[in-house]
Amino acid sequence: MTENKKEKNYVPGMYSKRAKSTMNTDQLIGQWIREWETKRLNAIKKHELQSRVNNCISFSRKIGVGALEIADLVGEKTGMRVVDREILEHIANDSDLKKKTVDFFDERHPGAFNNFASMLFGEKSFTMGDYMQHLISAVYSISDDCPTIFVGRATHLILPRDRVLAVRFISSKKYRIKRVANILDIGESAAETKLVEEDKKQGDFFKKNLKKKDASPYEFDLVINRDYITDAQWAADLVEHAYILKFGKNE
């Protein structure tokens, strides 16, 4: 089959029907920072600086299975904030945002870096890089603010396990290829090439930052196979129901 369709970039989380936000990423995160600072000042006045992480949902996925689409559907129904890999990467790599989130995190969650390292690596020697420290700070700062649905970046390993519904989305490679080819309007061979690239990036993240090859199915509350649960709304309903069973409805 000849593939002559126009080349497009694939970004994990991309899907054709996602609504465009009225604010760009900088504006959105800026708003959150202002909200965090207001909460911080109020907490200081009330002598309640330490905070408890809100109940959250963490989506882990093979690239291309459609996890962000499902997250948006759950968010629409529950009112929970959806935070994808793009937003977390933006915070973790922006020098000004890094300082603000780290400061906020250190005040409200003293010792959490050590707890995270001990949970993952036990007694093994491990030096946490700057990127991972900033990622953890961002995840905790966001989850402190309100119940959140996180997509990607192994957030189920970062958040306290009793405060997160951890969901893993999987599928056959064939399903992922067809889905990405349809989103980008390209041939399946080109879609497979893009997925190979993204899978390598995901694998590199796990290896460098978590000393793991991939996410184990034993880490999750729920594993959903998109080969059989193909309807995104059905998958979203399953996640919402599991969240309510575990934590109850958000106030």
N, C-alpha and C positions, 0 to 999 in steps of 0.2 A: 504493500500500500504506500503510495506517495504522500508524504507529509509536507504540504505547502502552506500550512496555516501560519498566521503571524505569530512571532515569538513574543511571549509575555513572561514577566517575572512572577514566580509563585512565592507568596509569603505565608508561612504557617498561620492558620486562622482565617485565611481568605475564603470567602464564599460569596456567591453572586448576589444574594438578596440582603446582605447586611446593610442596615440603615447607616447613613453617614451622620456622625455626631456634629452638632452645631459648634463644638469647640475642638480645636486641635489638641494634640497630646500635651503640649506645653501649658496651654490654658487649663486643661482638665486637671493636670497634676498641681498646677499653681493654686487652683481652687481647693484641692484637698489639703495642701500645705497650710493654707490660711485657716481651714477648718481645724486641722490638728493643733495649730498654734493657739487658737481660741480655746480648745479643750484643755490644752496644757496650762494656760493661764488660769482657767476656771478651777482646774485640779489643784494648782498651787494654792489658790485662795482657800480651798476646802481641805487642804492637807491630804489630798487623795491622789498623789502623783502616780503611784503604781496602778496599773490597769490590768484588766482581765481580757484576754483575747475573745472576740465574738465567735460564735459558732459559724464555721465557714464550709464551703465545698471546694475540693481540689480536684481538678480534672488532669489526669495524665493520659497521654495518647501517643499512638503511632501517628506520625505526620500524615495528614491527608484524610483522616477518618471523619472529620466534621465536628470536632469537639466544641469549637467556638460557637458554631450555629446552635448547638444544643444548649450551651451555656447561656446564650442570649435569650433563648426560649424560656429557660428556667428563671432567668433574671426578670423577664417581662412579667411572669406570673407571680413571682414571690417578692419583687421589689428589691432583690439583692443586687449589689454592684457587681459588674463583671470586669475583671482585670486580666488582660491577656499578656502573652510573652512580650509583645511590643512595649507595653507600658512599663513592665518590670525592668526590661532592658534599658529603657530610657532613663528611669530613675537611677539604676545601678551604674550608669555610665556618665551621668551629668554631674559635674563637680559640685555645683551649688546644691542640687537636690540631694546628692550623697551626704553632704555635711548635715543638712537639715534632718534627713531621715535618721541618720546615725545618732545625732544629738537627741532626737525625740525617743528613739529606741532605747538608748543607754539610760535615760531617765526613768522610763516606764518599765523596762524589762532587764534589770541588772542581772548579769550572770547567764543570760540566755545563750550567748555565743558558746560558752563552755558546755552548757547543757546539750546544745545541738551537736557539737563535736563528739561529746561522750556518747550520745545516743547512736550516732552513725559509726563511730570508729572505736568505741570502748577504750581500752588501754593503749591502743596503737598510737604511735607518734603521728601527729597530723598538724600541719600549719595551714590555717585557713587563709586563703588569699583575700585581697581587698575586694575583688568582685563579689565573692560569696558573702562577705560581711555586709556589703552594701545591699545585696539581694535580700538577705535575711532581715536587715533593717527595714527595707521597703515593704516586705510581706507583713511583718509585725505591725508596722505603722498603719498600713491600710486595714488590716484585720482588727486593729484596735478601734478604728473609727466606726465600722459598721459590718454586719454580716456580708461576706464577700464570696463570689465564685471566682477562683483562680484557675487559669488555664495555662498549663505548662510550667517549666522551671522547677519541677519536683517539689512543689509547695507542700505536698502531703508529708514530706520528710522534714520540712522546716517548722510547720505549725505544731502545737501540742496535739498529740494524737487523739485525745479525748475531746478536742474542739474542732475536729474536721471530719467531714464525710469524704473519704477518699474513693474516687471513681476512676477506673481505668477503661479506656476505649481502645479496642483492637479491631482488626479486620484482616482479611487476606490482602496480599499485595495487589491482586487483581482488582479488588474493590477500590483500593486507594488510587490506583492508576486511572481507572475509569472516571472516578470522581474528579481528580485534578485535571484530567484531559477535558472534561466537560466544563469545568469552571474557567479554564484558560482558553477554551476553544482551540485546542491543539491536538495533535496526534498522540496516540498512546505511547509510542516510543519516546517522544519528547517528554511526555509526562513522567515516564519511568526514570528518565535521566535526572529530572528535577527532584524526584523523590529520593533517588540514590544520594544526591548532594545533601538534601535536608536530613536524611537519616544519618549521614556521616557527621553533620554538625551536631545533631542531637546526641549521638554516641560520644563525640568528643567532649560535650558538656558533662555528661555523666562520668566519663573517665577522669577528666581533669578536676572537677569540683566535688565529686562524690565518691571517687574511687570505685565506681560500679560500671558494669557493662550496659545495664538496662534496668528498668523497673521490674521487680519481681511481683507476680500476681498475688503473693501472700501479703503484700503491703496494703492491700485495698479492701474496703468494705464491699465494693461492688465492681464487677467486670462486665462490660457490655460489648458484645460482638456485633459490629455493624453489618456483617454479612447476613445476619438473621434479623436484627432489629434495624431495618433500613430506614424507617420513618423517624425523622429527627424529633417530631413532637412526641411520639411514643417513648423514645429514649428520655426526653426531658421529663415526661410524666413519671417515669420510673425513678429518676434521680430525685425529683421533688418529693415523691412518696417516701423514698428511703430517708431523705433528710428529715421529714416530719416524724417518721417513726423513731429516728435516732435522737432528735433534739426538740421536737414539737414545733409548732408554728412560730415564726418570728412575730414579736409584738409590733 
